[in-house]
């Protein structure tokens, strides 16, 4: 698949990983992942295999401070299904802001990976969608 261009973004998005069946129309970007596709490096040593095969779209962040705000809607079918805003730094360094079925209730959660992944559940969400925001101020991401 070629790059995805959204009029709302000042940069193109390039597909990485397995085919996400990406489509864009009427201001809505949709995609899907297969069963057990994820980006997660389990804490607890090298004996556990990392899951690093989730479909994703990556683009170069603009210079300076910015915010990426999106209404994320997930067609929950199984525990840990998620819609994600993803920040890629390196092969074993990334962060995810997720709306995830964790494991029975839709929940906003974050995953920060610096060699190993560390995740935390936050607010429970009613329904299958919520607004998520990824920001950079100076050298800090939130």
CNS distance restraints for C-alpha pairs under 8 A (distance, minus, plus):
assign (resid   1 and name CA) (resid  15 and name CA) 6.92 0.50 0.50
assign (resid   2 and name CA) (resid  14 and name CA) 6.92 0.50 0.50
assign (resid   2 and name CA) (resid  15 and name CA) 7.38 0.50 0.50
assign (resid   3 and name CA) (resid  12 and name CA) 6.09 0.50 0.50
assign (resid   3 and name CA) (resid  13 and name CA) 5.43 0.50 0.50
assign (resid   3 and name CA) (resid  14 and name CA) 4.61 0.50 0.50
assign (resid   3 and name CA) (resid  15 and name CA) 6.70 0.50 0.50
assign (resid   4 and name CA) (resid  12 and name CA) 5.78 0.50 0.50
assign (resid   4 and name CA) (resid  13 and name CA) 5.01 0.50 0.50
assign (resid   4 and name CA) (resid  14 and name CA) 6.37 0.50 0.50
assign (resid   4 and name CA) (resid  15 and name CA) 7.89 0.50 0.50
assign (resid   5 and name CA) (resid   9 and name CA) 7.57 0.50 0.50
assign (resid   5 and name CA) (resid  11 and name CA) 7.24 0.50 0.50
assign (resid   5 and name CA) (resid  12 and name CA) 4.89 0.50 0.50
assign (resid   5 and name CA) (resid  13 and name CA) 6.36 0.50 0.50
assign (resid   6 and name CA) (resid  12 and name CA) 7.15 0.50 0.50
assign (resid   6 and name CA) (resid  24 and name CA) 7.71 0.50 0.50
assign (resid  10 and name CA) (resid  62 and name CA) 7.42 0.50 0.50
assign (resid  11 and name CA) (resid  59 and name CA) 6.23 0.50 0.50
assign (resid  11 and name CA) (resid  60 and name CA) 6.58 0.50 0.50
assign (resid  11 and name CA) (resid  61 and name CA) 7.51 0.50 0.50
assign (resid  11 and name CA) (resid  62 and name CA) 7.66 0.50 0.50
assign (resid  12 and name CA) (resid  59 and name CA) 5.77 0.50 0.50
assign (resid  12 and name CA) (resid  60 and name CA) 7.83 0.50 0.50
assign (resid  13 and name CA) (resid  57 and name CA) 5.32 0.50 0.50
assign (resid  13 and name CA) (resid  58 and name CA) 5.05 0.50 0.50
assign (resid  13 and name CA) (resid  59 and name CA) 4.57 0.50 0.50
assign (resid  14 and name CA) (resid  57 and name CA) 5.22 0.50 0.50
assign (resid  14 and name CA) (resid  58 and name CA) 5.20 0.50 0.50
assign (resid  14 and name CA) (resid  59 and name CA) 6.22 0.50 0.50
assign (resid  15 and name CA) (resid  19 and name CA) 7.79 0.50 0.50
assign (resid  15 and name CA) (resid  20 and name CA) 7.90 0.50 0.50
assign (resid  15 and name CA) (resid  55 and name CA) 7.26 0.50 0.50
assign (resid  15 and name CA) (resid  56 and name CA) 5.85 0.50 0.50
assign (resid  15 and name CA) (resid  57 and name CA) 4.52 0.50 0.50
assign (resid  15 and name CA) (resid  58 and name CA) 6.48 0.50 0.50
assign (resid  16 and name CA) (resid  55 and name CA) 5.96 0.50 0.50
assign (resid  16 and name CA) (resid  56 and name CA) 5.37 0.50 0.50
assign (resid  16 and name CA) (resid  57 and name CA) 6.06 0.50 0.50
assign (resid  16 and name CA) (resid  58 and name CA) 7.18 0.50 0.50
assign (resid  17 and name CA) (resid  53 and name CA) 5.61 0.50 0.50
assign (resid  17 and name CA) (resid  54 and name CA) 5.89 0.50 0.50
assign (resid  17 and name CA) (resid  55 and name CA) 4.71 0.50 0.50
assign (resid  17 and name CA) (resid  56 and name CA) 6.44 0.50 0.50
assign (resid  18 and name CA) (resid  33 and name CA) 7.98 0.50 0.50
assign (resid  18 and name CA) (resid  53 and name CA) 6.55 0.50 0.50
assign (resid  18 and name CA) (resid  54 and name CA) 6.43 0.50 0.50
assign (resid  18 and name CA) (resid  55 and name CA) 4.96 0.50 0.50
assign (resid  19 and name CA) (resid  33 and name CA) 7.84 0.50 0.50
assign (resid  19 and name CA) (resid  55 and name CA) 6.02 0.50 0.50
assign (resid  20 and name CA) (resid  31 and name CA) 5.18 0.50 0.50
assign (resid  20 and name CA) (resid  32 and name CA) 5.02 0.50 0.50
assign (resid  20 and name CA) (resid  33 and name CA) 5.78 0.50 0.50
assign (resid  20 and name CA) (resid  55 and name CA) 5.03 0.50 0.50
assign (resid  20 and name CA) (resid  56 and name CA) 7.00 0.50 0.50
assign (resid  21 and name CA) (resid  30 and name CA) 7.85 0.50 0.50
assign (resid  21 and name CA) (resid  31 and name CA) 5.33 0.50 0.50
assign (resid  21 and name CA) (resid  32 and name CA) 6.17 0.50 0.50
assign (resid  22 and name CA) (resid  29 and name CA) 7.09 0.50 0.50
assign (resid  22 and name CA) (resid  30 and name CA) 5.62 0.50 0.50
assign (resid  22 and name CA) (resid  31 and name CA) 4.47 0.50 0.50
assign (resid  22 and name CA) (resid  32 and name CA) 7.37 0.50 0.50
assign (resid  23 and name CA) (resid  29 and name CA) 5.79 0.50 0.50
assign (resid  23 and name CA) (resid  30 and name CA) 5.31 0.50 0.50
assign (resid  23 and name CA) (resid  31 and name CA) 6.54 0.50 0.50
assign (resid  24 and name CA) (resid  28 and name CA) 5.59 0.50 0.50
assign (resid  24 and name CA) (resid  29 and name CA) 4.45 0.50 0.50
assign (resid  24 and name CA) (resid  30 and name CA) 6.35 0.50 0.50
assign (resid  25 and name CA) (resid  29 and name CA) 6.76 0.50 0.50
assign (resid  32 and name CA) (resid  55 and name CA) 7.60 0.50 0.50
assign (resid  33 and name CA) (resid  37 and name CA) 6.19 0.50 0.50
assign (resid  33 and name CA) (resid  54 and name CA) 6.45 0.50 0.50
assign (resid  33 and name CA) (resid  55 and name CA) 6.15 0.50 0.50
assign (resid  37 and name CA) (resid  51 and name CA) 6.86 0.50 0.50
assign (resid  37 and name CA) (resid  52 and name CA) 7.45 0.50 0.50
assign (resid  37 and name CA) (resid  53 and name CA) 5.62 0.50 0.50
assign (resid  37 and name CA) (resid  54 and name CA) 4.72 0.50 0.50
assign (resid  37 and name CA) (resid  55 and name CA) 7.75 0.50 0.50
assign (resid  38 and name CA) (resid  51 and name CA) 5.35 0.50 0.50
assign (resid  38 and name CA) (resid  52 and name CA) 5.78 0.50 0.50
assign (resid  38 and name CA) (resid  53 and name CA) 5.85 0.50 0.50
assign (resid  38 and name CA) (resid  54 and name CA) 4.57 0.50 0.50
assign (resid  39 and name CA) (resid  50 and name CA) 7.52 0.50 0.50
assign (resid  39 and name CA) (resid  51 and name CA) 5.17 0.50 0.50
assign (resid  39 and name CA) (resid  52 and name CA) 4.29 0.50 0.50
assign (resid  39 and name CA) (resid  53 and name CA) 6.36 0.50 0.50
assign (resid  39 and name CA) (resid  54 and name CA) 5.88 0.50 0.50
assign (resid  40 and name CA) (resid  50 and name CA) 5.79 0.50 0.50
assign (resid  40 and name CA) (resid  51 and name CA) 5.09 0.50 0.50
assign (resid  40 and name CA) (resid  52 and name CA) 6.25 0.50 0.50
assign (resid  40 and name CA) (resid 113 and name CA) 7.48 0.50 0.50
assign (resid  40 and name CA) (resid 116 and name CA) 7.70 0.50 0.50
assign (resid  40 and name CA) (resid 117 and name CA) 5.80 0.50 0.50
assign (resid  41 and name CA) (resid  49 and name CA) 7.21 0.50 0.50
assign (resid  41 and name CA) (resid  50 and name CA) 4.27 0.50 0.50
assign (resid  41 and name CA) (resid  51 and name CA) 6.22 0.50 0.50
assign (resid  41 and name CA) (resid  52 and name CA) 7.65 0.50 0.50
assign (resid  41 and name CA) (resid  92 and name CA) 7.95 0.50 0.50
assign (resid  41 and name CA) (resid 113 and name CA) 7.17 0.50 0.50
assign (resid  41 and name CA) (resid 115 and name CA) 7.24 0.50 0.50
assign (resid  41 and name CA) (resid 116 and name CA) 4.92 0.50 0.50
assign (resid  41 and name CA) (resid 117 and name CA) 4.99 0.50 0.50
assign (resid  42 and name CA) (resid  48 and name CA) 6.43 0.50 0.50
assign (resid  42 and name CA) (resid  49 and name CA) 7.41 0.50 0.50
assign (resid  42 and name CA) (resid  50 and name CA) 6.18 0.50 0.50
assign (resid  42 and name CA) (resid 116 and name CA) 5.93 0.50 0.50
assign (resid  42 and name CA) (resid 117 and name CA) 5.82 0.50 0.50
assign (resid  43 and name CA) (resid 116 and name CA) 5.30 0.50 0.50
assign (resid  43 and name CA) (resid 117 and name CA) 6.21 0.50 0.50
assign (resid  43 and name CA) (resid 118 and name CA) 7.38 0.50 0.50
assign (resid  44 and name CA) (resid  48 and name CA) 7.29 0.50 0.50
assign (resid  58 and name CA) (resid  88 and name CA) 7.58 0.50 0.50
assign (resid  62 and name CA) (resid  66 and name CA) 7.30 0.50 0.50
assign (resid  64 and name CA) (resid 136 and name CA) 7.67 0.50 0.50
assign (resid  64 and name CA) (resid 137 and name CA) 7.45 0.50 0.50
assign (resid  64 and name CA) (resid 138 and name CA) 6.82 0.50 0.50
assign (resid  65 and name CA) (resid 135 and name CA) 7.43 0.50 0.50
assign (resid  65 and name CA) (resid 136 and name CA) 5.12 0.50 0.50
assign (resid  65 and name CA) (resid 137 and name CA) 4.81 0.50 0.50
assign (resid  65 and name CA) (resid 138 and name CA) 6.16 0.50 0.50
assign (resid  66 and name CA) (resid 135 and name CA) 5.70 0.50 0.50
assign (resid  66 and name CA) (resid 136 and name CA) 5.40 0.50 0.50
assign (resid  66 and name CA) (resid 137 and name CA) 7.02 0.50 0.50
assign (resid  67 and name CA) (resid 133 and name CA) 6.62 0.50 0.50
assign (resid  67 and name CA) (resid 134 and name CA) 5.65 0.50 0.50
assign (resid  67 and name CA) (resid 135 and name CA) 4.29 0.50 0.50
assign (resid  67 and name CA) (resid 136 and name CA) 6.51 0.50 0.50
assign (resid  68 and name CA) (resid 133 and name CA) 5.57 0.50 0.50
assign (resid  68 and name CA) (resid 134 and name CA) 5.15 0.50 0.50
assign (resid  68 and name CA) (resid 135 and name CA) 6.34 0.50 0.50
assign (resid  69 and name CA) (resid 131 and name CA) 6.98 0.50 0.50
assign (resid  69 and name CA) (resid 132 and name CA) 5.76 0.50 0.50
assign (resid  69 and name CA) (resid 133 and name CA) 4.36 0.50 0.50
assign (resid  69 and name CA) (resid 134 and name CA) 6.52 0.50 0.50
assign (resid  70 and name CA) (resid 131 and name CA) 5.63 0.50 0.50
assign (resid  70 and name CA) (resid 132 and name CA) 5.53 0.50 0.50
assign (resid  70 and name CA) (resid 133 and name CA) 6.54 0.50 0.50
assign (resid  71 and name CA) (resid 129 and name CA) 6.74 0.50 0.50
assign (resid  71 and name CA) (resid 130 and name CA) 5.51 0.50 0.50
assign (resid  71 and name CA) (resid 131 and name CA) 4.21 0.50 0.50
assign (resid  71 and name CA) (resid 132 and name CA) 6.25 0.50 0.50
assign (resid  72 and name CA) (resid  83 and name CA) 6.07 0.50 0.50
assign (resid  72 and name CA) (resid  84 and name CA) 7.42 0.50 0.50
assign (resid  72 and name CA) (resid  99 and name CA) 7.14 0.50 0.50
assign (resid  72 and name CA) (resid 129 and name CA) 5.36 0.50 0.50
assign (resid  72 and name CA) (resid 130 and name CA) 5.57 0.50 0.50
assign (resid  72 and name CA) (resid 131 and name CA) 6.05 0.50 0.50
assign (resid  72 and name CA) (resid 132 and name CA) 6.84 0.50 0.50
assign (resid  73 and name CA) (resid  83 and name CA) 6.65 0.50 0.50
assign (resid  73 and name CA) (resid  99 and name CA) 7.90 0.50 0.50
assign (resid  73 and name CA) (resid 128 and name CA) 5.55 0.50 0.50
assign (resid  73 and name CA) (resid 129 and name CA) 4.08 0.50 0.50
assign (resid  73 and name CA) (resid 130 and name CA) 6.74 0.50 0.50
assign (resid  74 and name CA) (resid  81 and name CA) 7.60 0.50 0.50
assign (resid  74 and name CA) (resid  82 and name CA) 6.26 0.50 0.50
assign (resid  74 and name CA) (resid  83 and name CA) 5.63 0.50 0.50
assign (resid  74 and name CA) (resid  99 and name CA) 7.43 0.50 0.50
assign (resid  74 and name CA) (resid 100 and name CA) 7.99 0.50 0.50
assign (resid  74 and name CA) (resid 128 and name CA) 5.54 0.50 0.50
assign (resid  74 and name CA) (resid 129 and name CA) 6.36 0.50 0.50
assign (resid  75 and name CA) (resid  81 and name CA) 7.98 0.50 0.50
assign (resid  75 and name CA) (resid 128 and name CA) 6.96 0.50 0.50
assign (resid  76 and name CA) (resid  81 and name CA) 5.78 0.50 0.50
assign (resid  76 and name CA) (resid  82 and name CA) 7.43 0.50 0.50
assign (resid  76 and name CA) (resid 101 and name CA) 6.80 0.50 0.50
assign (resid  76 and name CA) (resid 128 and name CA) 7.31 0.50 0.50
assign (resid  77 and name CA) (resid  81 and name CA) 6.82 0.50 0.50
assign (resid  78 and name CA) (resid 101 and name CA) 7.32 0.50 0.50
assign (resid  79 and name CA) (resid 100 and name CA) 7.98 0.50 0.50
assign (resid  79 and name CA) (resid 101 and name CA) 5.24 0.50 0.50
assign (resid  79 and name CA) (resid 102 and name CA) 6.13 0.50 0.50
assign (resid  79 and name CA) (resid 103 and name CA) 4.65 0.50 0.50
assign (resid  79 and name CA) (resid 104 and name CA) 6.43 0.50 0.50
assign (resid  80 and name CA) (resid 100 and name CA) 5.56 0.50 0.50
assign (resid  80 and name CA) (resid 101 and name CA) 4.79 0.50 0.50
assign (resid  80 and name CA) (resid 102 and name CA) 5.46 0.50 0.50
assign (resid  80 and name CA) (resid 103 and name CA) 5.85 0.50 0.50
assign (resid  81 and name CA) (resid 100 and name CA) 5.59 0.50 0.50
assign (resid  81 and name CA) (resid 101 and name CA) 5.59 0.50 0.50
assign (resid  82 and name CA) (resid  98 and name CA) 6.09 0.50 0.50
assign (resid  82 and name CA) (resid  99 and name CA) 5.34 0.50 0.50
assign (resid  82 and name CA) (resid 100 and name CA) 4.12 0.50 0.50
assign (resid  82 and name CA) (resid 101 and name CA) 6.51 0.50 0.50
assign (resid  83 and name CA) (resid  98 and name CA) 5.64 0.50 0.50
assign (resid  83 and name CA) (resid  99 and name CA) 5.35 0.50 0.50
assign (resid  83 and name CA) (resid 100 and name CA) 6.64 0.50 0.50
assign (resid  84 and name CA) (resid  96 and name CA) 6.18 0.50 0.50
assign (resid  84 and name CA) (resid  97 and name CA) 5.56 0.50 0.50
assign (resid  84 and name CA) (resid  98 and name CA) 4.43 0.50 0.50
assign (resid  84 and name CA) (resid  99 and name CA) 6.52 0.50 0.50
assign (resid  85 and name CA) (resid  96 and name CA) 5.81 0.50 0.50
assign (resid  85 and name CA) (resid  97 and name CA) 5.20 0.50 0.50
assign (resid  85 and name CA) (resid  98 and name CA) 6.52 0.50 0.50
assign (resid  85 and name CA) (resid 132 and name CA) 7.44 0.50 0.50
assign (resid  85 and name CA) (resid 133 and name CA) 7.86 0.50 0.50
assign (resid  85 and name CA) (resid 134 and name CA) 7.16 0.50 0.50
assign (resid  86 and name CA) (resid  94 and name CA) 7.35 0.50 0.50
assign (resid  86 and name CA) (resid  95 and name CA) 5.92 0.50 0.50
assign (resid  86 and name CA) (resid  96 and name CA) 4.61 0.50 0.50
assign (resid  86 and name CA) (resid  97 and name CA) 6.47 0.50 0.50
assign (resid  87 and name CA) (resid  94 and name CA) 5.52 0.50 0.50
assign (resid  87 and name CA) (resid  95 and name CA) 5.09 0.50 0.50
assign (resid  87 and name CA) (resid  96 and name CA) 6.31 0.50 0.50
assign (resid  88 and name CA) (resid  93 and name CA) 6.74 0.50 0.50
assign (resid  88 and name CA) (resid  94 and name CA) 4.61 0.50 0.50
assign (resid  88 and name CA) (resid  95 and name CA) 6.71 0.50 0.50
assign (resid  89 and name CA) (resid  93 and name CA) 5.26 0.50 0.50
assign (resid  89 and name CA) (resid  94 and name CA) 5.30 0.50 0.50
assign (resid  90 and name CA) (resid  94 and name CA) 6.50 0.50 0.50
assign (resid  92 and name CA) (resid 113 and name CA) 6.50 0.50 0.50
assign (resid  92 and name CA) (resid 114 and name CA) 6.01 0.50 0.50
assign (resid  92 and name CA) (resid 115 and name CA) 5.00 0.50 0.50
assign (resid  92 and name CA) (resid 116 and name CA) 7.37 0.50 0.50
assign (resid  93 and name CA) (resid 112 and name CA) 7.71 0.50 0.50
assign (resid  93 and name CA) (resid 113 and name CA) 5.06 0.50 0.50
assign (resid  93 and name CA) (resid 114 and name CA) 4.70 0.50 0.50
assign (resid  93 and name CA) (resid 115 and name CA) 6.30 0.50 0.50
assign (resid  94 and name CA) (resid 112 and name CA) 6.12 0.50 0.50
assign (resid  94 and name CA) (resid 113 and name CA) 5.17 0.50 0.50
assign (resid  94 and name CA) (resid 114 and name CA) 6.96 0.50 0.50
assign (resid  95 and name CA) (resid 110 and name CA) 7.26 0.50 0.50
assign (resid  95 and name CA) (resid 111 and name CA) 5.51 0.50 0.50
assign (resid  95 and name CA) (resid 112 and name CA) 4.39 0.50 0.50
assign (resid  95 and name CA) (resid 113 and name CA) 5.99 0.50 0.50
assign (resid  96 and name CA) (resid 110 and name CA) 5.56 0.50 0.50
assign (resid  96 and name CA) (resid 111 and name CA) 5.06 0.50 0.50
assign (resid  96 and name CA) (resid 112 and name CA) 6.54 0.50 0.50
assign (resid  97 and name CA) (resid 108 and name CA) 7.39 0.50 0.50
assign (resid  97 and name CA) (resid 109 and name CA) 6.12 0.50 0.50
assign (resid  97 and name CA) (resid 110 and name CA) 4.69 0.50 0.50
assign (resid  97 and name CA) (resid 111 and name CA) 6.72 0.50 0.50
assign (resid  97 and name CA) (resid 132 and name CA) 7.29 0.50 0.50
assign (resid  97 and name CA) (resid 134 and name CA) 7.64 0.50 0.50
assign (resid  98 and name CA) (resid 107 and name CA) 7.93 0.50 0.50
assign (resid  98 and name CA) (resid 108 and name CA) 5.59 0.50 0.50
assign (resid  98 and name CA) (resid 109 and name CA) 5.22 0.50 0.50
assign (resid  98 and name CA) (resid 110 and name CA) 6.03 0.50 0.50
assign (resid  98 and name CA) (resid 132 and name CA) 7.91 0.50 0.50
assign (resid  99 and name CA) (resid 106 and name CA) 6.54 0.50 0.50
assign (resid  99 and name CA) (resid 107 and name CA) 5.65 0.50 0.50
assign (resid  99 and name CA) (resid 108 and name CA) 4.69 0.50 0.50
assign (resid  99 and name CA) (resid 109 and name CA) 6.48 0.50 0.50
assign (resid  99 and name CA) (resid 129 and name CA) 7.45 0.50 0.50
assign (resid  99 and name CA) (resid 130 and name CA) 7.35 0.50 0.50
assign (resid 100 and name CA) (resid 106 and name CA) 5.43 0.50 0.50
assign (resid 100 and name CA) (resid 107 and name CA) 5.33 0.50 0.50
assign (resid 100 and name CA) (resid 108 and name CA) 6.30 0.50 0.50
assign (resid 100 and name CA) (resid 109 and name CA) 6.90 0.50 0.50
assign (resid 101 and name CA) (resid 105 and name CA) 5.33 0.50 0.50
assign (resid 101 and name CA) (resid 106 and name CA) 4.38 0.50 0.50
assign (resid 101 and name CA) (resid 107 and name CA) 6.12 0.50 0.50
assign (resid 102 and name CA) (resid 106 and name CA) 6.18 0.50 0.50
assign (resid 102 and name CA) (resid 107 and name CA) 6.06 0.50 0.50
assign (resid 102 and name CA) (resid 121 and name CA) 7.83 0.50 0.50
assign (resid 105 and name CA) (resid 124 and name CA) 6.67 0.50 0.50
assign (resid 105 and name CA) (resid 125 and name CA) 7.51 0.50 0.50
assign (resid 106 and name CA) (resid 124 and name CA) 5.81 0.50 0.50
assign (resid 106 and name CA) (resid 125 and name CA) 5.31 0.50 0.50
assign (resid 106 and name CA) (resid 126 and name CA) 6.86 0.50 0.50
assign (resid 106 and name CA) (resid 127 and name CA) 7.17 0.50 0.50
assign (resid 106 and name CA) (resid 128 and name CA) 6.93 0.50 0.50
assign (resid 107 and name CA) (resid 121 and name CA) 6.64 0.50 0.50
assign (resid 107 and name CA) (resid 122 and name CA) 6.50 0.50 0.50
assign (resid 107 and name CA) (resid 123 and name CA) 5.62 0.50 0.50
assign (resid 107 and name CA) (resid 124 and name CA) 4.25 0.50 0.50
assign (resid 107 and name CA) (resid 125 and name CA) 5.42 0.50 0.50
assign (resid 108 and name CA) (resid 121 and name CA) 6.23 0.50 0.50
assign (resid 108 and name CA) (resid 122 and name CA) 5.32 0.50 0.50
assign (resid 108 and name CA) (resid 123 and name CA) 5.41 0.50 0.50
assign (resid 108 and name CA) (resid 124 and name CA) 6.40 0.50 0.50
assign (resid 108 and name CA) (resid 125 and name CA) 7.05 0.50 0.50
assign (resid 109 and name CA) (resid 119 and name CA) 7.05 0.50 0.50
assign (resid 109 and name CA) (resid 120 and name CA) 5.59 0.50 0.50
assign (resid 109 and name CA) (resid 121 and name CA) 4.31 0.50 0.50
assign (resid 109 and name CA) (resid 122 and name CA) 5.34 0.50 0.50
assign (resid 109 and name CA) (resid 123 and name CA) 7.63 0.50 0.50
assign (resid 110 and name CA) (resid 119 and name CA) 5.53 0.50 0.50
assign (resid 110 and name CA) (resid 120 and name CA) 5.57 0.50 0.50
assign (resid 110 and name CA) (resid 121 and name CA) 6.71 0.50 0.50
assign (resid 110 and name CA) (resid 122 and name CA) 7.88 0.50 0.50
assign (resid 111 and name CA) (resid 117 and name CA) 6.31 0.50 0.50
assign (resid 111 and name CA) (resid 118 and name CA) 5.51 0.50 0.50
assign (resid 111 and name CA) (resid 119 and name CA) 4.16 0.50 0.50
assign (resid 111 and name CA) (resid 120 and name CA) 6.64 0.50 0.50
assign (resid 112 and name CA) (resid 117 and name CA) 5.59 0.50 0.50
assign (resid 112 and name CA) (resid 118 and name CA) 5.36 0.50 0.50
assign (resid 112 and name CA) (resid 119 and name CA) 6.40 0.50 0.50
assign (resid 113 and name CA) (resid 117 and name CA) 4.06 0.50 0.50
assign (resid 113 and name CA) (resid 118 and name CA) 6.19 0.50 0.50
assign (resid 125 and name CA) (resid 129 and name CA) 7.79 0.50 0.50
assign (resid 125 and name CA) (resid 130 and name CA) 7.36 0.50 0.50
assign (resid 134 and name CA) (resid 141 and name CA) 7.20 0.50 0.50
assign (resid 134 and name CA) (resid 142 and name CA) 5.91 0.50 0.50
assign (resid 135 and name CA) (resid 141 and name CA) 5.54 0.50 0.50
assign (resid 135 and name CA) (resid 142 and name CA) 5.24 0.50 0.50
assign (resid 136 and name CA) (resid 140 and name CA) 5.56 0.50 0.50
assign (resid 136 and name CA) (resid 141 and name CA) 4.42 0.50 0.50
assign (resid 136 and name CA) (resid 142 and name CA) 6.43 0.50 0.50
assign (resid 137 and name CA) (resid 141 and name CA) 6.54 0.50 0.50
